[in-house]
Amino acid sequence: MKEPANENSFIKLARRGEIKEDDLLEKVRVARLRSQIAAAGLRIVREELHVTATIRRLPRWLATRVRESALLQDAFISNMEYVLARRAAAGATP
């Protein structure tokens, strides 16, 4: 960590033996995140959904179905990476 220990709440609490919840994390569902991205006027250029090791050990066809299943993906996606771009305004040329 770059800042001094007395300015970092993670370090302060750890020294006192306390646990700090990461207040930057937000639990989201994949579908909801996609709609939030669209509502913000952005489009998804590339989306990478990384599944847990348990799913990676499954046969490829089954792992693909789990990754793409709206019912299952929230439980088994461990990391999401996006490349986003602004959506072109209506009538504008890209």
N, CA, C and O atoms as a DFTB+ gen file, in Angstrom:
376 C
 N C O
     1  1       0.835      -1.163       0.000
     2  2       0.000       0.000       0.000
     3  2       0.892       1.242       0.000
     4  3       1.919       1.290       0.677
     5  1       0.483       2.221      -0.759
     6  2       1.313       3.403      -0.928
     7  2       1.166       4.415       0.198
     8  3       2.139       5.072       0.570
     9  1      -0.043       4.550       0.748
    10  2      -0.242       5.561       1.775
    11  2       0.270       5.073       3.134
    12  3       0.399       3.869       3.361
    13  1       0.559       6.012       4.028
    14  2       1.046       5.633       5.358
    15  2       0.008       4.781       6.098
    16  3      -1.194       4.914       5.871
    17  1       0.485       3.916       6.976
    18  2      -0.392       2.996       7.708
    19  2      -1.459       3.741       8.500
    20  3      -2.584       3.257       8.619
    21  1      -1.127       4.909       9.043
    22  2      -2.114       5.631       9.848
    23  2      -3.234       6.244       8.998
    24  3      -4.238       6.699       9.546
    25  1      -3.080       6.263       7.681
    26  2      -4.112       6.776       6.784
    27  2      -4.874       5.661       6.070
    28  3      -5.754       5.942       5.257
    29  1      -4.553       4.422       6.356
    30  2      -5.162       3.295       5.657
    31  2      -6.020       2.499       6.632
    32  3      -5.509       1.919       7.590
    33  1      -7.332       2.476       6.383
    34  2      -8.241       1.799       7.307
    35  2      -8.025       0.289       7.335
    36  3      -8.263      -0.339       8.366
    37  1      -7.579      -0.311       6.228
    38  2      -7.313      -1.752       6.227
    39  2      -6.199      -2.075       7.221
    40  3      -6.312      -3.013       8.010
    41  1      -5.134      -1.296       7.177
    42  2      -3.990      -1.549       8.069
    43  2      -4.375      -1.274       9.516
    44  3      -4.054      -2.067      10.402
    45  1      -5.058      -0.159       9.767
    46  2      -5.461       0.181      11.143
    47  2      -6.291      -0.939      11.763
    48  3      -6.025      -1.377      12.882
    49  1      -7.296      -1.395      11.026
    50  2      -8.173      -2.438      11.554
    51  2      -7.435      -3.764      11.701
    52  3      -7.663      -4.485      12.673
    53  1      -6.566      -4.100      10.769
    54  2      -5.801      -5.353      10.867
    55  2      -4.929      -5.356      12.109
    56  3      -4.810      -6.377      12.786
    57  1      -4.325      -4.230      12.407
    58  2      -3.485      -4.147      13.615
    59  2      -4.296      -4.313      14.880
    60  3      -3.769      -4.744      15.905
    61  1      -5.590      -3.970      14.819
    62  2      -6.474      -4.150      15.988
    63  2      -7.151      -5.519      15.966
    64  3      -7.944      -5.840      16.850
    65  1      -6.833      -6.323      14.949
    66  2      -7.432      -7.647      14.842
    67  2      -8.858      -7.630      14.320
    68  3      -9.597      -8.596      14.512
    69  1      -9.252      -6.552      13.665
    70  2     -10.605      -6.426      13.138
    71  2     -10.610      -6.662      11.631
    72  3      -9.592      -6.497      10.959
    73  1     -11.749      -7.042      11.122
    74  2     -11.909      -7.293       9.692
    75  2     -12.646      -6.119       9.075
    76  3     -13.629      -5.630       9.632
    77  1     -12.170      -5.669       7.926
    78  2     -12.839      -4.576       7.212
    79  2     -13.412      -5.125       5.917
    80  3     -12.707      -5.735       5.114
    81  1     -14.702      -4.896       5.733
    82  2     -15.332      -5.243       4.465
    83  2     -14.837      -4.259       3.415
    84  3     -14.721      -3.063       3.683
    85  1     -14.549      -4.757       2.233
    86  2     -14.106      -3.896       1.155
    87  2     -15.304      -3.097       0.662
    88  3     -16.218      -3.657       0.055
    89  1     -15.306      -1.803       0.917
    90  2     -16.453      -0.975       0.560
    91  2     -16.469      -0.585      -0.915
    92  3     -17.382       0.111      -1.358
    93  1     -15.471      -1.025      -1.679
    94  2     -15.474      -0.768      -3.117
    95  2     -16.126      -1.903      -3.893
    96  3     -16.453      -1.747      -5.069
    97  1     -16.315      -3.039      -3.241
    98  2     -16.933      -4.168      -3.928
    99  2     -18.443      -3.987      -3.966
   100  3     -19.048      -3.528      -2.997
   101  1     -19.037      -4.347      -5.077
   102  2     -20.477      -4.331      -5.202
   103  2     -20.885      -5.653      -5.823
   104  3     -20.412      -6.022      -6.898
   105  1     -21.757      -6.352      -5.144
   106  2     -22.227      -7.623      -5.680
   107  2     -23.267      -7.325      -6.758
   108  3     -24.279      -6.675      -6.496
   109  1     -23.007      -7.805      -7.963
   110  2     -23.914      -7.562      -9.081
   111  2     -24.181      -8.859      -9.811
   112  3     -23.401      -9.809      -9.737
   113  1     -25.285      -8.883     -10.511
   114  2     -25.600     -10.006     -11.373
   115  2     -25.122      -9.639     -12.768
   116  3     -25.101      -8.464     -13.134
   117  1     -24.741     -10.641     -13.544
   118  2     -24.207     -10.392     -14.881
   119  2     -25.225      -9.626     -15.725
   120  3     -24.870      -8.632     -16.357
   121  1     -26.463     -10.063     -15.748
   122  2     -27.487      -9.398     -16.565
   123  2     -27.713      -7.968     -16.095
   124  3     -27.867      -7.063     -16.915
   125  1     -27.734      -7.756     -14.780
   126  2     -27.950      -6.405     -14.258
   127  2     -26.788      -5.488     -14.625
   128  3     -26.998      -4.321     -14.953
   129  1     -25.571      -6.008     -14.572
   130  2     -24.411      -5.203     -14.935
   131  2     -24.488      -4.796     -16.399
   132  3     -24.180      -3.656     -16.749
   133  1     -24.896      -5.720     -17.246
   134  2     -25.042      -5.403     -18.673
   135  2     -26.058      -4.284     -18.876
   136  3     -25.837      -3.381     -19.683
   137  1     -27.166      -4.341     -18.148
   138  2     -28.178      -3.290     -18.306
   139  2     -27.683      -1.966     -17.732
   140  3     -28.017      -0.909     -18.266
   141  1     -26.900      -1.995     -16.662
   142  2     -26.333      -0.769     -16.107
   143  2     -25.330      -0.142     -17.085
   144  3     -25.265       1.080     -17.218
   145  1     -24.569      -0.973     -17.750
   146  2     -23.619      -0.485     -18.757
   147  2     -24.382       0.210     -19.880
   148  3     -24.011       1.306     -20.299
   149  1     -25.439      -0.422     -20.363
   150  2     -26.247       0.165     -21.438
   151  2     -26.912       1.460     -20.976
   152  3     -26.950       2.438     -21.722
   153  1     -27.434       1.471     -19.752
   154  2     -28.099       2.665     -19.221
   155  2     -27.124       3.833     -19.071
   156  3     -27.536       4.992     -19.094
   157  1     -25.852       3.535     -18.919
   158  2     -24.833       4.580     -18.786
   159  2     -24.399       5.117     -20.146
   160  3     -23.514       5.970     -20.222
   161  1     -25.018       4.622     -21.225
   162  2     -24.683       5.105     -22.563
   163  2     -23.439       4.451     -23.138
   164  3     -22.787       5.006     -24.023
   165  1     -23.116       3.283     -22.635
   166  2     -21.932       2.566     -23.111
   167  2     -22.356       1.288     -23.822
   168  3     -23.459       0.779     -23.624
   169  1     -21.460       0.793     -24.644
   170  2     -21.684      -0.514     -25.271
   171  2     -20.499      -1.404     -24.937
   172  3     -19.387      -0.929     -24.706
   173  1     -20.758      -2.685     -24.917
   174  2     -19.715      -3.660     -24.610
   175  2     -18.974      -4.005     -25.887
   176  3     -19.560      -4.529     -26.834
   177  1     -17.680      -3.706     -25.909
   178  2     -16.835      -4.060     -27.040
   179  2     -16.361      -5.495     -26.870
   180  3     -16.382      -6.285     -27.814
   181  1     -15.932      -5.824     -25.648
   182  2     -15.509      -7.192     -25.342
   183  2     -15.900      -7.507     -23.906
   184  3     -15.755      -6.675     -23.010
   185  1     -16.395      -8.713     -23.702
   186  2     -16.779      -9.175     -22.378
   187  2     -16.115     -10.519     -22.153
   188  3     -16.255     -11.434     -22.965
   189  1     -15.392     -10.637     -21.051
   190  2     -14.776     -11.910     -20.680
   191  2     -15.323     -12.328     -19.328
   192  3     -15.143     -11.637     -18.325
   193  1     -15.988     -13.464     -19.318
   194  2     -16.539     -14.021     -18.092
   195  2     -15.688     -15.220     -17.703
   196  3     -15.654     -16.221     -18.419
   197  1     -15.016     -15.124     -16.593
   198  2     -14.138     -16.200     -16.140
   199  2     -14.880     -17.038     -15.104
   200  3     -15.363     -16.525     -14.095
   201  1     -14.957     -18.320     -15.373
   202  2     -15.663     -19.223     -14.459
   203  2     -14.707     -19.789     -13.406
   204  3     -13.487     -19.754     -13.565
   205  1     -15.289     -20.303     -12.339
   206  2     -14.498     -20.895     -11.263
   207  2     -13.784     -22.158     -11.749
   208  3     -14.140     -22.735     -12.776
   209  1     -12.787     -22.565     -11.001
   210  2     -12.007     -23.761     -11.354
   211  2     -12.898     -24.998     -11.427
   212  3     -12.652     -25.891     -12.238
   213  1     -13.922     -25.057     -10.593
   214  2     -14.836     -26.199     -10.615
   215  2     -15.466     -26.357     -11.993
   216  3     -15.571     -27.470     -12.508
   217  1     -15.879     -25.262     -12.581
   218  2     -16.518     -25.309     -13.894
   219  2     -15.489     -25.582     -14.987
   220  3     -15.787     -26.281     -15.955
   221  1     -14.295     -25.045     -14.843
   222  2     -13.250     -25.288     -15.854
   223  2     -12.883     -26.764     -15.943
   224  3     -12.384     -27.211     -16.975
   225  1     -13.119     -27.520     -14.891
   226  2     -12.797     -28.961     -14.902
   227  2     -13.876     -29.795     -15.601
   228  3     -13.662     -30.971     -15.896
   229  1     -15.016     -29.193     -15.859
   230  2     -16.102     -29.910     -16.530
   231  2     -15.780     -30.066     -18.012
   232  3     -14.916     -29.364     -18.537
   233  1     -16.471     -30.986     -18.690
   234  2     -16.311     -31.065     -20.143
   235  2     -16.630     -29.703     -20.763
   236  3     -17.503     -28.980     -20.281
   237  1     -15.923     -29.368     -21.822
   238  2     -16.025     -28.025     -22.427
   239  2     -17.471     -27.648     -22.760
   240  3     -17.883     -26.519     -22.493
   241  1     -18.239     -28.556     -23.328
   242  2     -19.617     -28.246     -23.716
   243  2     -20.459     -27.863     -22.511
   244  3     -21.301     -26.970     -22.597
   245  1     -20.232     -28.543     -21.371
   246  2     -21.003     -28.248     -20.166
   247  2     -20.538     -26.940     -19.535
   248  3     -21.363     -26.154     -19.069
   249  1     -19.244     -26.701     -19.516
   250  2     -18.709     -25.445     -18.972
   251  2     -19.245     -24.254     -19.767
   252  3     -19.572     -23.219     -19.187
   253  1     -19.334     -24.393     -21.083
   254  2     -19.862     -23.321     -21.929
   255  2     -21.318     -23.049     -21.603
   256  3     -21.729     -21.891     -21.528
   257  1     -22.094     -24.085     -21.413
   258  2     -23.521     -23.909     -21.082
   259  2     -23.691     -23.225     -19.733
   260  3     -24.563     -22.370     -19.578
   261  1     -22.863     -23.593     -18.750
   262  2     -22.943     -22.953     -17.431
   263  2     -22.590     -21.471     -17.562
   264  3     -23.280     -20.614     -17.011
   265  1     -21.513     -21.173     -18.293
   266  2     -21.067     -19.779     -18.461
   267  2     -22.148     -18.930     -19.120
   268  3     -22.303     -17.757     -18.781
   269  1     -22.890     -19.503     -20.050
   270  2     -23.889     -18.753     -20.803
   271  2     -25.286     -18.804     -20.194
   272  3     -26.182     -18.099     -20.659
   273  1     -25.487     -19.619     -19.171
   274  2     -26.800     -19.763     -18.547
   275  2     -27.100     -18.594     -17.613
   276  3     -26.351     -18.339     -16.670
   277  1     -28.191     -17.890     -17.876
   278  2     -28.585     -16.768     -17.017
   279  2     -28.890     -17.235     -15.594
   280  3     -28.723     -16.473     -14.641
   281  1     -29.330     -18.472     -15.448
   282  2     -29.654     -18.985     -14.115
   283  2     -28.418     -19.392     -13.310
   284  3     -28.412     -19.286     -12.084
   285  1     -27.376     -19.856     -13.994
   286  2     -26.209     -20.396     -13.298
   287  2     -24.993     -19.477     -13.280
   288  3     -24.157     -19.582     -12.383
   289  1     -24.883     -18.583     -14.253
   290  2     -23.632     -17.847     -14.394
   291  2     -23.291     -16.989     -13.179
   292  3     -22.111     -16.833     -12.863
   293  1     -24.268     -16.437     -12.497
   294  2     -23.954     -15.597     -11.340
   295  2     -23.262     -16.382     -10.228
   296  3     -22.462     -15.824      -9.477
   297  1     -23.566     -17.657     -10.124
   298  2     -22.955     -18.477      -9.075
   299  2     -21.553     -18.944      -9.437
   300  3     -20.737     -19.211      -8.555
   301  1     -21.270     -19.044     -10.737
   302  2     -20.006     -19.648     -11.140
   303  2     -19.042     -18.722     -11.874
   304  3     -17.951     -19.149     -12.253
   305  1     -19.422     -17.468     -12.080
   306  2     -18.501     -16.495     -12.683
   307  2     -17.684     -15.901     -11.539
   308  3     -18.234     -15.326     -10.600
   309  1     -16.372     -16.050     -11.632
   310  2     -15.520     -15.542     -10.553
   311  2     -14.912     -14.186     -10.880
   312  3     -14.489     -13.468      -9.974
   313  1     -14.862     -13.826     -12.151
   314  2     -14.261     -12.557     -12.544
   315  2     -14.867     -12.123     -13.876
   316  3     -15.083     -12.942     -14.770
   317  1     -15.137     -10.823     -13.996
   318  2     -15.677     -10.278     -15.242
   319  2     -14.759      -9.158     -15.700
   320  3     -14.356      -8.310     -14.905
   321  1     -14.431      -9.159     -16.985
   322  2     -13.601      -8.101     -17.549
   323  2     -14.313      -7.534     -18.761
   324  3     -14.840      -8.271     -19.594
   325  1     -14.319      -6.207     -18.845
   326  2     -15.017      -5.545     -19.935
   327  2     -14.136      -4.512     -20.616
   328  3     -13.311      -3.855     -19.982
   329  1     -14.329      -4.384     -21.920
   330  2     -13.831      -3.247     -22.680
   331  2     -15.099      -2.552     -23.150
   332  3     -15.936      -3.147     -23.828
   333  1     -15.228      -1.275     -22.778
   334  2     -16.444      -0.525     -23.080
   335  2     -16.132       0.646     -23.993
   336  3     -15.000       1.127     -24.041
   337  1     -17.145       1.098     -24.714
   338  2     -17.025       2.283     -25.558
   339  2     -18.333       3.062     -25.441
   340  3     -19.387       2.500     -25.141
   341  1     -18.241       4.361     -25.685
   342  2     -19.450       5.182     -25.687
   343  2     -20.321       4.779     -26.864
   344  3     -19.831       4.499     -27.958
   345  1     -21.627       4.757     -26.614
   346  2     -22.563       4.488     -27.699
   347  2     -22.681       5.740     -28.553
   348  3     -22.729       6.851     -28.026
   349  1     -22.728       5.568     -29.864
   350  2     -22.882       6.709     -30.757
   351  2     -24.266       7.320     -30.557
   352  3     -25.246       6.601     -30.360
   353  1     -24.339       8.635     -30.608
   354  2     -25.623       9.328     -30.475
   355  2     -26.497       9.002     -31.681
   356  3     -25.989       8.751     -32.774
   357  1     -27.798       9.008     -31.478
   358  2     -28.739       8.715     -32.574
   359  2     -28.505       9.664     -33.735
   360  3     -28.441      10.880     -33.551
   361  1     -28.378       9.112     -34.916
   362  2     -28.166       9.919     -36.106
   363  2     -26.711      10.282     -36.368
   364  3     -26.392      10.821     -37.428
   365  1     -25.828       9.997     -35.424
   366  2     -24.408      10.309     -35.605
   367  2     -23.737       9.184     -36.376
   368  3     -24.143       8.027     -36.271
   369  1     -22.732       9.512     -37.135
   370  2     -21.971       8.476     -37.839
   371  2     -20.820       8.045     -36.970
   372  3     -20.141       8.885     -36.379
   373  1     -20.580       6.719     -36.876
   374  2     -19.519       6.234     -35.984
   375  2     -18.135       6.615     -36.430
   376  3     -17.156       6.270     -35.768
